[in-house]
Amino acid sequence: MHTEIEQSNRRLVVIVDPHIKVSDEYPLYVEGKAIESKEKYNVSNIFVKKSDGNTDYQGLCWPGTSVWLDVLNEHAQDFWGSWFSYDKFKGSNHLYYFWNDMNEPSVFNGPGKTLPLDSLHFKKTGHSYAHRDVHNAYGALH
């Protein structure tokens, strides 16, 4: 297939979104949950938390019940970036490109159709920021 695509002078575009399906059968969710920890000075939150700081915020988006990447956390940034390597993105090569779609955190059943303003993002140092303070940066960080 790759040869045919290249010979036709076409490329493939894969759409990626910041919401992740909550499912024990979805590798991105499972791996994200597996590496989360709350060690002092090394918080590795992968997903945005509710205002309690511990529970993943869950809402509805295209895949159904979803969580959102905590793009402020450096560990989450590394985790997300790792999914674009050829060894993780099976069958891909230089013909594939990515379209960063819906990089605003859309929540179909959320207040204002976005993450709750009191949901929390964490830097790896453990400092937390309310979503109301980082909403406008979310898309750029994603």
Contacts in CASP RR format, 6 or more apart in sequence:
PFRMAT RR
TARGET T0000
AUTHOR 0000-0000-0000
METHOD contacts of the structure
MODEL  1
MHTEIEQSNRRLVVIVDPHIKVSDEYPLYVEGKAIESKEKYNVSNIFVKK
SDGNTDYQGLCWPGTSVWLDVLNEHAQDFWGSWFSYDKFKGSNHLYYFWN
DMNEPSVFNGPGKTLPLDSLHFKKTGHSYAHRDVHNAYGALH
2 93 0 8 1.000
2 95 0 8 1.000
5 11 0 8 1.000
5 12 0 8 1.000
5 95 0 8 1.000
6 95 0 8 1.000
10 95 0 8 1.000
11 95 0 8 1.000
11 96 0 8 1.000
11 97 0 8 1.000
12 95 0 8 1.000
12 96 0 8 1.000
12 97 0 8 1.000
13 96 0 8 1.000
13 97 0 8 1.000
13 98 0 8 1.000
13 99 0 8 1.000
14 92 0 8 1.000
14 96 0 8 1.000
14 97 0 8 1.000
14 98 0 8 1.000
14 99 0 8 1.000
15 98 0 8 1.000
15 99 0 8 1.000
15 101 0 8 1.000
16 98 0 8 1.000
16 99 0 8 1.000
16 100 0 8 1.000
16 101 0 8 1.000
17 61 0 8 1.000
17 62 0 8 1.000
17 101 0 8 1.000
17 102 0 8 1.000
17 103 0 8 1.000
18 68 0 8 1.000
18 69 0 8 1.000
18 71 0 8 1.000
18 102 0 8 1.000
18 103 0 8 1.000
18 105 0 8 1.000
18 138 0 8 1.000
18 139 0 8 1.000
18 142 0 8 1.000
19 61 0 8 1.000
19 62 0 8 1.000
19 63 0 8 1.000
19 66 0 8 1.000
19 67 0 8 1.000
19 68 0 8 1.000
19 102 0 8 1.000
19 105 0 8 1.000
19 106 0 8 1.000
19 107 0 8 1.000
20 26 0 8 1.000
20 28 0 8 1.000
20 29 0 8 1.000
20 47 0 8 1.000
20 63 0 8 1.000
20 66 0 8 1.000
20 67 0 8 1.000
20 68 0 8 1.000
20 69 0 8 1.000
21 28 0 8 1.000
21 29 0 8 1.000
21 63 0 8 1.000
21 64 0 8 1.000
21 65 0 8 1.000
21 66 0 8 1.000
22 29 0 8 1.000
22 56 0 8 1.000
22 58 0 8 1.000
22 64 0 8 1.000
22 65 0 8 1.000
22 66 0 8 1.000
22 67 0 8 1.000
23 29 0 8 1.000
24 30 0 8 1.000
28 83 0 8 1.000
29 67 0 8 1.000
31 79 0 8 1.000
32 46 0 8 1.000
32 47 0 8 1.000
32 79 0 8 1.000
33 46 0 8 1.000
33 47 0 8 1.000
35 44 0 8 1.000
35 46 0 8 1.000
35 75 0 8 1.000
35 79 0 8 1.000
36 44 0 8 1.000
36 45 0 8 1.000
36 46 0 8 1.000
36 47 0 8 1.000
37 43 0 8 1.000
37 44 0 8 1.000
38 54 0 8 1.000
41 125 0 8 1.000
41 126 0 8 1.000
42 124 0 8 1.000
43 73 0 8 1.000
43 75 0 8 1.000
43 122 0 8 1.000
43 123 0 8 1.000
43 124 0 8 1.000
43 125 0 8 1.000
43 126 0 8 1.000
44 73 0 8 1.000
44 75 0 8 1.000
44 76 0 8 1.000
44 124 0 8 1.000
45 70 0 8 1.000
45 73 0 8 1.000
45 75 0 8 1.000
45 76 0 8 1.000
45 121 0 8 1.000
45 122 0 8 1.000
46 69 0 8 1.000
46 70 0 8 1.000
46 73 0 8 1.000
46 75 0 8 1.000
46 76 0 8 1.000
46 79 0 8 1.000
47 56 0 8 1.000
47 57 0 8 1.000
47 67 0 8 1.000
47 68 0 8 1.000
47 69 0 8 1.000
47 70 0 8 1.000
47 76 0 8 1.000
48 56 0 8 1.000
48 57 0 8 1.000
48 67 0 8 1.000
48 68 0 8 1.000
48 69 0 8 1.000
48 70 0 8 1.000
48 105 0 8 1.000
48 115 0 8 1.000
48 119 0 8 1.000
48 120 0 8 1.000
48 121 0 8 1.000
48 131 0 8 1.000
49 55 0 8 1.000
49 56 0 8 1.000
49 57 0 8 1.000
49 70 0 8 1.000
49 119 0 8 1.000
49 120 0 8 1.000
49 121 0 8 1.000
49 122 0 8 1.000
50 56 0 8 1.000
50 57 0 8 1.000
50 116 0 8 1.000
50 119 0 8 1.000
50 120 0 8 1.000
51 116 0 8 1.000
51 118 0 8 1.000
51 119 0 8 1.000
51 120 0 8 1.000
51 130 0 8 1.000
53 120 0 8 1.000
53 122 0 8 1.000
53 128 0 8 1.000
56 67 0 8 1.000
57 67 0 8 1.000
57 68 0 8 1.000
57 115 0 8 1.000
57 116 0 8 1.000
57 119 0 8 1.000
58 65 0 8 1.000
58 66 0 8 1.000
58 67 0 8 1.000
59 65 0 8 1.000
59 66 0 8 1.000
59 67 0 8 1.000
59 107 0 8 1.000
59 108 0 8 1.000
59 109 0 8 1.000
59 110 0 8 1.000
60 66 0 8 1.000
60 107 0 8 1.000
60 108 0 8 1.000
60 109 0 8 1.000
60 110 0 8 1.000
61 102 0 8 1.000
61 106 0 8 1.000
61 107 0 8 1.000
61 108 0 8 1.000
62 102 0 8 1.000
66 107 0 8 1.000
68 105 0 8 1.000
68 107 0 8 1.000
68 115 0 8 1.000
69 76 0 8 1.000
69 80 0 8 1.000
69 142 0 8 1.000
70 76 0 8 1.000
70 121 0 8 1.000
70 122 0 8 1.000
71 77 0 8 1.000
71 80 0 8 1.000
71 121 0 8 1.000
71 138 0 8 1.000
71 139 0 8 1.000
71 141 0 8 1.000
71 142 0 8 1.000
72 121 0 8 1.000
72 122 0 8 1.000
72 123 0 8 1.000
72 129 0 8 1.000
72 134 0 8 1.000
72 137 0 8 1.000
72 141 0 8 1.000
73 121 0 8 1.000
73 122 0 8 1.000
73 123 0 8 1.000
73 124 0 8 1.000
74 123 0 8 1.000
74 124 0 8 1.000
75 124 0 8 1.000
77 141 0 8 1.000
80 142 0 8 1.000
82 88 0 8 1.000
83 89 0 8 1.000
84 98 0 8 1.000
86 92 0 8 1.000
86 93 0 8 1.000
89 96 0 8 1.000
100 142 0 8 1.000
103 138 0 8 1.000
103 139 0 8 1.000
103 142 0 8 1.000
104 114 0 8 1.000
104 138 0 8 1.000
104 139 0 8 1.000
105 114 0 8 1.000
105 115 0 8 1.000
105 131 0 8 1.000
105 135 0 8 1.000
105 138 0 8 1.000
106 113 0 8 1.000
106 114 0 8 1.000
107 113 0 8 1.000
107 114 0 8 1.000
107 115 0 8 1.000
110 116 0 8 1.000
111 117 0 8 1.000
114 131 0 8 1.000
114 135 0 8 1.000
115 131 0 8 1.000
115 135 0 8 1.000
116 131 0 8 1.000
117 130 0 8 1.000
117 131 0 8 1.000
117 132 0 8 1.000
117 135 0 8 1.000
118 130 0 8 1.000
118 131 0 8 1.000
118 132 0 8 1.000
119 130 0 8 1.000
119 131 0 8 1.000
120 128 0 8 1.000
120 129 0 8 1.000
120 130 0 8 1.000
120 131 0 8 1.000
121 128 0 8 1.000
121 129 0 8 1.000
121 130 0 8 1.000
121 131 0 8 1.000
121 134 0 8 1.000
122 128 0 8 1.000
122 129 0 8 1.000
123 129 0 8 1.000
131 138 0 8 1.000
134 141 0 8 1.000
END
